[in-house]
Amino acid sequence: MSAVLTVEHLSRSFGAIKAVDDVSFVLRQGELLALIGPNGAGKSTCFNMLMGQLKPTSGVVKLNGEKITGLAPRQIWRKGVGRTFQITATYSSMTVIENVQMALISYHRRIYSMLPYAHRMYWGRALELLDTVGMADQADRHCAVLAYGDLKRLELAVALAHDPKLLLMDEPTAGMAPRERIALMQLTADIVRDQGVSCLFTEHDMDVVFAHAHRIMVLNRGQLIAGGSVDEIRNNPQVQEVYLGGGMLFNAAEEKADA
Amino acid sequence: MGLFFAQLLTGLANAGALFMVASGLSLIFGVTRIVNFAHGSFYMLGAYVGYTLMQVLPGVVGFWGAVLLAGIIVGLIGVIVEICVLRPVYSAPELFQLVATFGVILVIQDLTLMIWGAEDLLGPRAPGLKGIVRIMDEPVPQYDLALIAITPFVAFALWYLITKTRVGILVRAATQDREMVGALGVNQSWLFTGVFFLGCALAGLGGAVQLPKGGADLLMDFNILTSVFVVVVIGGMGSLPGAYLAAVIISVLNVFGVSYMPKSTLVLMFLVMVVVLMFRPFGLFGREEVAGEHGQVGEPERPIKPAGLKIRLLVAAALVLLGLIPVMGSNFAVVLVTDILIFCLFAASLQFMLGMGGLVSFGHAAFFGGGAYVAALFVTYAHTPMELALILAPLGAGLAAVLIGWVCLRSTGVYFAMLTLAFAQLLWSLVFQWGDITGGDDGLVNIWPSAWASSNMVFFYLTLVICAGGILLLRHAAHSPFGYALRAARDSSRQAEAMGINTKRIQWVAFAFAGAMAGVAGGLFVFSKGSVFPNELEIARSFDALIVVFLGGVKTLSGGWVGGASFEATKDYLTRFEYWRLALGLLIIAVVILAPEGIVGSLRKLGERTGILNNAEDKR
């Protein structure tokens, strides 16, 4: 299968601390790839570089062979990358469906239009997307009163609005109840399978990771220490040490690196 | 060389009072997140109270005792204000409190007038420091030297208090995260009160200590307010060393400006500020300050829907009623409603960018007055007919907004607000000091509408059509993709950027659009009055619009014009009385306390509670 995302020698330092250190990997078409690692391992830094929020110190990120390092988040989005945030980011003054409509309006490059009513635009497509994540019945609710799990699902619908080739999800199930976690990841896995999207996600919950990921990469202290299938990772002694505690790995000084 | 040195000393001496007032404002903002518009008023009170005390207390001890006492008394007045006016509204939507402090300005202005009269007071000279010293052959007042010596002590004492004492730790902690401080068991309300006392006392001290140099007058409050804002912004909000450095820079610059470039004194300070903020968007020693970074206070904003048929019919009926005014009402009513309509469009244009875009501008008058001056200048120098001038006004104002917005939008939050204020002041001083072209203080006169629109009645209809049309256009824009994208950028710029929206650019366009709409109002204003004066550009005009938007309800669509209409009508009625500021100030404070959601927001709430209106979320 062809490579959707290629990351080559990606590094980022904050002062003397190397938050991400020479990370290289490939995400293949239709793959659900998990990036795991303890707190402070550099997962979020890595993500922010992929999405353009943060400039890498060195290294290259390619989307379908095209270099996207140095582009702004909105330009990367236009190239077909959707993302969800670790802490949900939605438009709290709008209704649920308007959040999705906003993404569709932007996708069709209509944001400077002053003539039509925005709440009537792309309504049908927005409802379809909400249906995909099981939120159609809440379409007209005020976004600010939603439960956290519903916000996460809404964010997923928003991220899917421009038919992305690649989905980046930063801790998609953080802050959710165990049952909700499994459900959301199942939903994501279904979308990846049905729509041919590729997905990279970070996650702390090993049950979720082992149940759904096609392949896993382990990040520790900014470096990739292992990568492979679920079984390989489960039985890797180095990974076990990182997760079950080798004692010296969690120095306070190094935890800052993820900030 | 001697003159240069002497001027440097004068500048340093002037920096003393400025620093005290600025550090007070900075402290209050840091802890309570309130931009205290009334800070200049406390400075003025300090001067008046100090003056009275100096009449009573004799000698050297009396003089310095009076200065100290003035500080303490003003601090206590600040405590009263904090407890009575601000405490009830801390939980209101953010920035709403500044409306309350605006009410306080009005109240203090009239109370001062009542107690001390309208005459300027000449400050007594400090006993023992009445003479001058010759330094390099140049005369330097002894009192200046005393001030130069005292200020570092005040600064040091303040620095010690903030960095070394337990109180200081609490204050700094509260500046960073006041919720956490509350969770750790610190009584927040008394911490706020304490900080308010300290901040106001510093302002009072500053007012009293400058008495021998500047005396006391009723314009002091607004005069110092701009300088203080500039100082705080250049130095960085919440930074004491920054405030000191900036106070010195501004004061020294002013002294040199007066002697070398007398025409540019007013502009100079704002130019410095703009330059500093271009390179350091959060001041010399400041950090990023986002309005609302501590989470939304109060209810989240509601989704919007275009008006239903019932409301549309109601609006149409109201417009017909308005149209009947020239037929039924007196000539006075026609003129008054014309004024109100123009002001409503001005307020609605600010509402659009403030409410939809979260862009709090303290200088929206730049575009109202700007539009007015564009029209007036074209009529005066190019004999442009009214019809064309009314088109050129928004174009000019819009162009100004494009340029000003480009600079201002580099900053966010309070810094953005201050930059807009600075540009409005810049424009004002340009108009004020460039008398050859703009007429300066005398303004531009004899700008009348074209013959066909010269009767009050016809001009009224013209105004009605343009203003109602403008307000409806702004309202429609709010429901269009553009308005939605603007709200998206405000609600979550992170998400908006991640879905392809260039948030800065959309805000820039909104800024220009709102500026142009204010320019429309400005153009109409000139022709309705036949003249324009620099005060259409001044801070008070910007504040009027700001106050009105908050009073009407910043989280509603119609807050701007509803607030504008109520405010203008009330003001028109109250200005017939001698102490109208007092009454208006108290009224504003009352509205702020009783209706923290603004007029429209509170009426909507009332409607929902009584069941006249229904709230979609309640039904679930």
Interface residues (C-beta under 8 A of the other chain):
Chain A: M51 A72 P73 R74 W77 R78 R83 F85 A89 T90 Y91 S92 S93 M94 T95 E98 Q101 M102 A103 I105 S106 Y107 R110 I111 Y112 S113 M114 L115 P116 Y117 A118 H119 M121 D140 R141 H142 C143 A144 V145 V158 A161 H162
Chain B: Q296 P300 E301 R302 P303 I304 K305 P306 H476 A477 H479 S480 P481 F482 G483 Y484 A485 R487 A488 R490 D491 S492 R494 Q495 A496 E497 A498 M499 G500 I501 N502 I506 V509 A616 E617 R620
